[in-house]
Amino acid sequence: MKKTILILDCGATNVKACLVDTTGHIVASHSLPNETVTDPHYTGGLIWDIDDIWDKLATCSRKVCGTAENAEIIAVTVTTFGVDGAAMKKNGTLCYPVISWQCQRTEKIEKNINKYFDPEWLYQTTGLQSYHFNTINKLIWLKENRPDVLQEMDYYVLMPSLILYRLTGEFITDTTMAGTSMMTQIKKRNFSEAVLSKLGLSTAIFPPMTEPGSVIGETTREASEKLGIKQGIAVIASGHDTQFAILGSGAGINQPVLSSGTWEILMVRAKAEFLKIPSKEAGVTIELDTQPGIVNIGIQWVASGVLEWLSRLLYPDISEWNSRYSTMIREAADIQAGSNGIMIIPELFPGGLSGKQGSFGGLTHETTRAHIYRASLEALAYYTCYGLEKLQKVGNYKAENVICVGGGSKNPLWNQIRADVLGIPVKALDMKETTALGAALVALTGMGICKNLEEAFAAVESKYEVFEPGENQDRYRELYGRFAEGVFE
C-alpha cells in the first residue's frame, strides 16, 4: 500500500481534497466550487457557510479515496485562506457565522483604526499591512455591533481550526493563521496582549497556539464516516495556504518566491533575527512561517487581473482563451525590449507600490496591441524588481534567483522579461498543487516519516524551467532605472 496524506484545502473559489504520497506525487485530487452566501443577520453582509464547506470537503474526500487504488491514508491535514474565523462555544456551536474576507462591512472600521491604535505602532508590532478584511477588524465589528457574541463565545476560532475541530473535537490555533490576524507579535510568534487589551480582550479568547506539523488528535468516528476514511487517523496542524504554497515550491531561507496569479505575491522566507521592519508606508507585509524563527516577508500587487482586462480589451476577436493567450505571447515576443517607448504607470496594477494614477504613455500611431501587452509585462517585471529590492533590504539578504509559481509562471515571455529585469535566473516550477505539497511535507515530518522539511522535500520530484538573464538584460536595467525614478521615487 502507498502511504498518503489527505489534504483538505479550502480556497475562496474552490474546496479540494488531495492525496499526496511520500514523494510529493498527487495521487488523486477532486474539487468543488466555493462561494460566499448572504449574512442573514446583517444586510449586505457576506459569510462562509461552514456546514456547506464541510459537506463539500467530505464529498471531495470520498471521491479521491474511492478512486485512489492501493493508497493508505496515514494522516489528515487542513489548509485554508487567511484571516477568517468565527466566535464559537466549546460544544462546537457558532455564536455568529464566519464573516468572509470579501465582506465590506469592516471598511469603515479599517479606515478609522486609529480610534483604537496608532497605525504605525500596530504595524511595527504585527508586521501586517492594514486591510479591511484583517481578523482584527472583524473582532472590532463584533465589539461595536454584536457585543453579545463576544460575551457568549468561549473561543474565536480561525478557519482551518474550524475544520480541524470537526475532524478531532480539539480546539487549536495554528501559528500561520494567527500570523494573518493582525494580533500577533511578529518577533515573538505569539498573540499580543498589548494589541488585544486595547480592545478590551485577552489572548485567552484564542485556543492554544500550535505549530504546523504538530499531531493534534485523531479523526473521530463521525468525521471518518463522513470523509470515507478509517477512524483514528492522525490529524496534523497546517494552516494558511500561502505559507504552505511557499514551502511546497521548495524555497529555502532567503529564497524569494513569486506567486503569479490574479494577484502577484512576492515573498521570501527569512530569519526573524535578521528582520528589519520598515515603516508601514513601505507596503511590506510580514507573516509567520511554517517554522519557528522564520518569517515570510512579502509584497503584492494585482497582475494577471489587469492582463485579463487587457486581453478582453485588445483581443476580443479571439474568443477561445488558450488561442488568445498564445497569440498575445507570440505577437509580443516580436516586439523589441522597451515596447517602442510605451510606459505604463502601474497603478493599473494596484497594491500600494506607487500611489500614482494609472496611465499609458508614449503611444503613437504605430502602437499595436502587442506593444501594449508587452509593455504591461515589462511594467509588472519592474514591480517585481522593485519589490525584491525592498524585501532584500528588510530581510538583509541577497537573492540568487527567484522561484515562480502559479498561472503566470506558464508564460515563457514574461519569465524571460523577469529574468532580464532582475538580472538573476527565474525558475518556473512545473507543479500545480504547491499548497497541498507544502502541507504534506509538514505532515510527513509531524508523523516522523522524515526528520525535517529538507529531508521531506529532497524526496520530491520537482522540475524547474530556468530562464537566465539574456541579451536584453542591460537594456532592461536602464529602462527599470528610468521607471523606478519616474514612478516610485
C-alpha positions in Angstrom: 0.0 0.0 0.0 1.2 3.5 -0.9 1.3 5.8 2.2 -0.5 9.1 1.5 -1.5 12.3 3.3 -5.1 13.6 2.8 -5.1 17.3 2.4 -8.4 19.2 2.9 -7.9 22.6 1.1 -10.5 25.3 1.4 -10.0 28.1 -1.0 -12.2 31.1 -1.8 -13.0 29.8 -5.3 -12.8 26.0 -4.7 -12.7 23.5 -1.9 -10.5 20.5 -2.6 -9.2 17.2 -1.3 -5.8 15.8 -2.4 -4.0 12.6 -1.7 -0.2 13.2 -1.7 2.3 10.4 -1.4 5.7 10.5 0.4 7.4 11.6 -2.8 5.1 14.6 -3.3 3.2 13.0 -6.1 -0.5 13.9 -6.3 -2.2 10.5 -6.2 -5.7 11.9 -6.6 -7.5 15.3 -6.4 -11.1 16.5 -6.6 -12.6 19.9 -6.2 -15.9 21.6 -5.9 -16.8 25.3 -6.3 -16.9 27.5 -3.2 -18.7 30.8 -2.7 -19.9 33.2 -0.1 -23.6 33.4 1.0 -25.5 36.4 2.3 -25.5 37.0 6.0 -29.0 36.5 7.5 -28.0 38.7 10.4 -26.6 41.7 8.5 -28.0 43.2 5.3 -25.4 43.1 2.5 -23.0 41.0 4.5 -21.2 38.0 3.1 -20.4 34.9 5.2 -19.0 31.4 4.6 -21.4 28.5 5.3 -19.1 26.3 7.3 -21.6 23.4 7.2 -21.7 23.6 3.4 -17.9 23.8 3.2 -17.6 20.7 5.4 -20.1 18.8 3.3 -18.1 19.7 0.1 -14.8 18.7 1.6 -16.4 15.4 2.6 -17.7 14.8 -0.9 -14.2 15.6 -2.3 -12.6 13.3 0.2 -14.9 10.4 -0.6 -14.2 11.0 -4.3 -10.4 10.8 -4.0 -10.5 7.9 -1.6 -12.8 6.0 -3.8 -10.7 6.4 -7.0 -7.2 6.0 -5.4 -6.1 2.4 -5.5 -3.6 0.9 -3.0 -3.5 4.2 -1.1 -3.2 4.1 2.7 -4.0 7.4 4.4 -1.7 7.9 7.4 -2.6 11.5 8.2 -5.0 14.3 7.5 -4.3 18.0 7.5 -6.1 21.2 6.5 -5.2 24.5 4.7 -7.4 27.5 4.0 -7.3 31.1 3.0 -6.3 33.5 5.8 -7.8 36.0 8.3 -11.3 34.5 8.6 -12.7 32.8 11.7 -15.7 32.7 13.9 -16.8 33.1 17.6 -17.6 29.6 18.9 -18.7 27.8 22.1 -16.9 24.8 23.5 -19.6 22.5 22.3 -18.9 23.5 18.7 -21.8 25.9 18.2 -21.1 29.1 16.3 -22.1 32.2 18.0 -22.0 34.1 14.7 -21.3 32.9 11.2 -17.8 33.1 9.6 -17.6 36.7 8.2 -15.9 36.5 4.8 -12.8 38.5 3.9 -14.9 39.5 0.8 -17.5 41.3 3.0 -17.3 45.1 3.0 -18.8 45.7 6.5 -15.4 46.3 8.0 -14.2 49.0 5.6 -15.1 51.9 7.8 -13.5 50.2 10.8 -10.2 49.8 8.9 -10.3 53.5 7.9 -10.8 54.5 11.5 -8.4 52.0 13.1 -6.7 54.9 14.8 -9.7 55.0 17.2 -8.0 52.1 18.9 -4.4 52.0 17.7 -1.6 54.1 16.3 -1.4 52.5 12.8 2.4 52.6 12.7 2.7 51.0 16.2 0.2 48.3 15.1 2.3 47.6 12.0 5.6 47.5 13.9 4.1 45.1 16.4 2.2 42.7 14.0 4.1 43.2 10.7 0.8 43.3 8.7 -0.4 46.0 6.4 -3.9 47.3 7.2 -6.6 45.8 5.1 -10.3 45.9 5.9 -10.5 42.1 5.9 -7.9 41.6 8.6 -9.2 39.5 11.5 -8.7 42.3 14.0 -11.3 44.4 12.1 -13.9 41.6 12.4 -13.4 41.5 16.1 -13.8 45.2 16.3 -17.0 44.9 14.2 -18.4 42.4 16.7 -17.3 44.5 19.6 -19.1 47.6 18.2 -22.2 45.9 16.7 -22.6 42.5 18.4 -21.0 42.6 21.8 -23.3 39.8 22.9 -21.4 37.5 20.5 -18.1 38.2 22.3 -19.7 37.7 25.7 -21.3 34.4 24.6 -18.2 32.8 22.9 -15.6 30.6 24.5 -13.1 30.9 21.7 -12.5 32.8 18.5 -11.5 30.0 16.1 -9.7 30.7 12.8 -10.8 29.0 9.6 -8.5 25.8 9.5 -9.2 25.2 13.1 -13.0 25.2 12.5 -12.4 22.2 10.2 -9.8 20.6 12.5 -12.4 20.7 15.3 -14.8 18.8 13.1 -12.1 16.2 12.5 -11.0 15.8 16.1 -13.1 17.6 18.6 -10.0 19.6 19.6 -9.5 23.3 19.6 -6.2 24.8 18.5 -4.9 27.9 16.8 -2.2 27.3 14.2 0.7 29.7 14.1 0.5 30.6 10.4 -3.2 31.6 10.6 -2.5 33.6 13.8 0.1 35.5 11.8 -2.6 36.8 9.4 -4.8 38.1 12.2 -3.0 41.4 12.9 -3.0 40.5 16.6 0.4 38.7 16.9 3.9 39.9 17.8 5.9 39.2 14.7 9.2 38.8 16.6 7.8 36.7 19.4 5.4 34.4 17.5 2.5 34.7 19.8 -0.6 36.8 20.3 -0.1 40.3 21.6 -1.6 41.2 25.0 -0.9 44.8 24.2 -2.9 44.7 21.0 -5.9 42.8 22.4 -6.0 44.8 25.6 -6.7 47.9 23.7 -9.9 46.2 22.5 -10.8 45.0 26.0 -9.9 41.5 25.1 -7.4 38.8 26.1 -5.2 36.3 24.4 -7.4 33.7 26.2 -10.1 34.2 23.5 -8.0 32.1 21.2 -7.4 28.3 21.6 -3.8 27.3 22.4 -1.2 28.2 19.8 0.1 25.1 17.9 3.0 24.8 15.4 2.5 23.3 12.0 3.4 19.6 12.0 2.0 19.0 15.5 -0.3 16.0 15.9 -3.4 17.5 17.4 -5.6 14.4 17.6 -7.2 11.6 15.6 -10.2 11.5 13.3 -13.4 10.8 15.2 -15.8 8.1 14.2 -18.3 10.7 12.9 -15.7 12.6 10.9 -14.2 9.3 9.5 -17.6 8.1 8.3 -18.3 11.5 6.7 -15.0 11.6 4.9 -15.0 8.0 3.9 -11.7 7.1 5.7 -10.7 5.0 8.7 -11.3 6.1 12.2 -8.3 7.1 14.3 -6.1 8.6 11.6 -3.6 11.2 12.9 -4.6 14.8 12.3 -1.7 17.2 11.7 -1.8 21.0 12.1 -1.1 23.0 9.0 -2.8 26.4 8.3 -2.7 29.4 6.0 -2.4 28.3 2.3 0.1 31.0 1.3 2.8 29.8 3.7 2.4 26.2 2.5 2.5 27.1 -1.1 5.8 28.8 -0.5 7.1 25.7 1.3 5.8 23.5 -1.5 7.8 25.5 -4.0 11.0 24.2 -2.4 12.0 27.6 -1.2 14.7 27.6 1.5 15.8 30.5 3.6 16.4 33.8 1.6 14.8 32.2 -1.5 12.2 34.6 -2.9 9.1 33.0 -4.4 6.8 34.9 -6.8 3.2 33.5 -6.8 1.9 34.9 -10.1 -1.9 34.8 -10.5 -4.7 37.4 -10.4 -2.5 39.0 -7.7 1.2 38.6 -7.6 2.7 37.9 -4.2 6.5 38.1 -3.9 7.5 36.5 -0.6 10.7 35.3 1.0 11.4 33.0 4.0 13.9 34.9 6.2 15.3 34.5 9.6 13.4 36.6 12.2 16.6 37.5 14.0 17.8 39.5 10.9 14.5 41.2 10.3 14.5 44.9 9.8 10.9 46.1 10.0 10.4 49.1 7.7 7.9 51.8 8.0 4.2 51.0 7.3 4.4 53.1 4.1 6.9 50.7 2.5 4.0 48.4 1.7 5.7 45.3 3.1 3.8 42.6 4.9 5.5 40.2 7.3 3.8 36.9 8.3 4.7 33.9 10.4 6.4 31.0 8.5 5.7 27.3 8.9 8.8 27.0 11.0 9.7 28.8 14.3 12.4 31.5 13.9 11.4 32.2 10.3 9.1 34.9 8.9 7.7 35.4 5.4 8.4 38.9 4.1 6.0 39.8 1.3 4.7 42.5 -1.0 1.8 42.2 -3.5 0.0 43.8 -6.4 -2.6 43.0 -9.0 -1.1 41.3 -12.0 -3.0 38.8 -14.2 -6.2 40.5 -13.2 -5.1 43.5 -15.3 -3.7 41.4 -18.1 -7.0 39.6 -18.4 -8.7 43.0 -18.7 -6.2 43.9 -21.5 -6.9 40.7 -23.3 -10.6 41.4 -23.4 -10.0 44.9 -24.5 -7.3 44.3 -27.1 -8.0 40.7 -28.3 -11.9 40.4 -28.5 -11.6 38.7 -31.9 -10.1 35.6 -30.3 -12.8 34.0 -28.1 -11.0 30.8 -27.0 -8.7 31.6 -24.1 -5.8 29.3 -24.9 -5.7 30.6 -28.5 -5.9 34.2 -27.3 -3.2 33.6 -24.7 -0.7 32.1 -27.2 -1.4 34.8 -29.7 -0.7 37.5 -27.2 2.6 35.9 -26.3 3.6 35.3 -29.9 2.9 38.9 -31.0 4.6 40.5 -28.0 7.7 38.3 -28.5 8.3 40.1 -31.8 8.3 43.5 -30.1 11.7 44.8 -29.0 12.6 45.4 -25.4 11.1 48.7 -24.2 7.9 48.3 -26.3 8.9 51.3 -28.5 8.9 53.8 -25.7 5.5 52.9 -24.2 5.4 53.3 -20.4 2.6 52.0 -18.2 2.2 53.7 -14.8 1.4 50.7 -12.6 -1.5 52.0 -10.6 -3.2 49.9 -13.2 -1.7 47.2 -11.1 -2.7 48.4 -7.6 -1.1 47.2 -4.4 0.4 50.2 -2.7 3.7 50.4 -4.5 3.4 53.6 -6.4 0.5 55.7 -5.2 0.0 57.2 -8.7 -2.9 57.0 -11.0 -2.7 54.5 -13.8 -1.9 55.7 -17.3 -0.4 54.7 -20.7 2.4 56.9 -22.0 4.4 57.0 -25.3 1.5 55.9 -27.6 1.9 56.7 -31.3 0.1 55.9 -34.5 2.5 52.9 -34.8 1.5 51.4 -31.5 -0.1 48.0 -31.7 -1.9 45.8 -29.2 1.3 43.7 -28.9 3.2 46.8 -27.8 0.7 47.5 -25.1 0.7 43.9 -23.9 4.5 43.6 -23.8 4.7 47.0 -22.0 2.3 45.6 -19.4 4.6 42.5 -18.9 7.5 44.8 -18.6 5.8 47.1 -16.0 4.9 44.0 -13.9 8.5 42.8 -14.1 9.6 46.3 -12.9 7.2 45.9 -10.0 8.8 42.5 -9.2 12.3 44.1 -9.2 11.2 47.0 -7.0 9.5 44.6 -4.6 12.6 42.3 -4.5 14.8 45.2 -3.7 12.5 46.1 -0.7 12.4 42.5 0.5 16.2 42.1 0.3 16.6 45.3 2.4 14.1 44.2 5.1 15.4 40.6 5.2 19.1 41.6 5.0 19.9 39.1 2.2 20.8 38.9 -1.5 18.7 36.8 -3.8 20.5 34.4 -6.2 17.3 33.5 -8.2 13.5 33.7 -7.9 11.1 30.7 -8.0 7.9 31.5 -9.9 4.7 29.5 -9.3 1.1 29.9 -10.4 -0.6 30.6 -13.7 1.8 33.5 -14.6 4.7 31.1 -14.4 3.5 29.4 -17.6 4.2 32.4 -19.7 7.7 32.0 -21.1 8.0 35.5 -22.5 7.1 37.0 -19.1 9.6 34.8 -17.4 12.3 35.9 -19.7 11.5 39.6 -19.2 11.5 39.0 -15.5 15.0 37.4 -15.6 16.3 40.2 -17.8 14.9 42.9 -15.5 16.0 41.2 -12.3 19.4 40.2 -13.6 19.2 36.8 -11.9 17.6 33.5 -13.1 13.9 32.9 -12.8 13.0 29.2 -12.0 9.4 28.4 -13.2 8.1 25.4 -11.1 6.2 22.8 -13.0 3.8 21.8 -10.3 0.1 22.5 -9.8 -0.6 21.8 -6.1 2.2 23.5 -4.2 -0.1 24.3 -1.3 -1.1 20.6 -0.9 2.6 19.6 -1.3 3.7 22.0 1.4 1.0 20.7 3.8 2.0 17.1 3.0 5.7 17.9 3.7 4.8 19.3 7.2 2.6 16.2 7.9 5.4 13.9 6.9 7.7 15.5 9.4 5.0 15.5 12.1 4.5 11.8 11.6 8.2 11.2 11.9 8.5 9.7 8.4 11.0 12.5 7.6 13.4 14.0 10.1 12.9 17.5 8.8 11.4 19.6 6.0 14.7 19.5 4.0 14.7 15.7 4.0 11.0 15.6 3.1 11.4 17.9 0.1 14.6 16.1 -1.1 12.3 13.1 -1.9 10.1 15.3 -4.1 10.5 15.1 -7.8 10.4 18.8 -8.7 11.0 20.2 -12.2 12.1 23.8 -12.9 12.4 25.6 -16.2 15.2 28.1 -15.7 15.2 31.4 -17.5 18.7 33.0 -17.4 19.2 36.8 -18.0 19.6 37.3 -21.7 20.7 39.8 -24.3 18.1 42.4 -23.2 19.5 42.5 -19.6 21.4 45.7 -19.9 18.6 47.4 -21.8 16.1 46.5 -19.2 18.2 47.6 -16.3 18.4 51.0 -18.0 14.7 51.1 -18.5 14.0 49.9 -15.0 16.1 52.8 -13.6 14.0 55.3 -15.5 10.8 53.6 -14.5 11.7 53.5 -10.8 12.8 57.1 -10.8 9.6 58.2 -12.5 7.1 56.1 -10.6 8.5 55.0 -7.2 10.7 58.0 -6.2 
